[in-house]
Amino acid sequence: MSKPTILRDSVKDHLLHLIRQGEIEIGKTINLAALSRTLNISVTPIREALTQLEQSRILKAVPNRGFIVPKLSLTEAENLYRTIADLEVLAVEGTTYDEQLVKELRNEQLHLQQTHTPSARLASRVNFHRILIKKCPNTILTEILGDLESRVLFYEQMFVLDASFYEHIDNQNEAIIRAIEEDNVPTAALILNMNWMTVLEYVQKQLVLQQSTNYEVVSLSLPKQ
């Protein structure tokens, strides 16, 4: 791998880390010059990394502004979660689970149950899914899922603020592990799909509620005729 490619990929990983940590806000323009000074590199590999993230739909290029994290929407949420569900099912179906991998899943499941804040539970949930597919031999598939994961984090960081919601996820994770232990991949895949749809339904409700609240605020602020 050439040096420019390594540099571009390093910048991409750095940007993904900032996005996952919430340090790059939705709708805020990413400052290429500031990033160049912070990372002490030229803007070229930064622009290349941003372009790759745009192709993954994590960022959006806006004329005369640059790159931003696009706003969240009902349509994107549905497309995003359904796509992740479908691709992750493919990854699970192509994975051979050994005792060590099942042990890792059980350890992460226990960790999720022992956390008590939305952010900690979300981090554990994400890690559970990473473990679930980490031995999938289709690296293209796992790379796509990694990109989509970065975008889905925006939805759950913003809308899943009730830690008790993840109790539903706990039960589904447990059922997925049991199905894998029984070498029943079709059942594991079915529950996995249900897992993603459970989160999607919750996020959609919160999005609708937010839009309704914003509409009411705007309506109240309009001058009376």
Secondary structure, 3 states (H helix, E strand, C coil): CCHHHHHHHHHHHHHHHHHHCCCCCECCECCHHHHHHHHCCCHHHHHHHHHHHHHCCCCEEECCCEEEECCCCHHHHHHHHHHHHHHHHHHHHCCCCCHHHHHHHHHHHHHHHHCCCHHHHHHHHHHHHHHHHCCCCCHHHHHHHHHHHHHHHHHHHHHCCCHHHHHHHHHHHHHHHHHHHCCCHHHHHHHHHHHHHHHHHHHHHHHHHHHHHHHHHHHHHCCCC
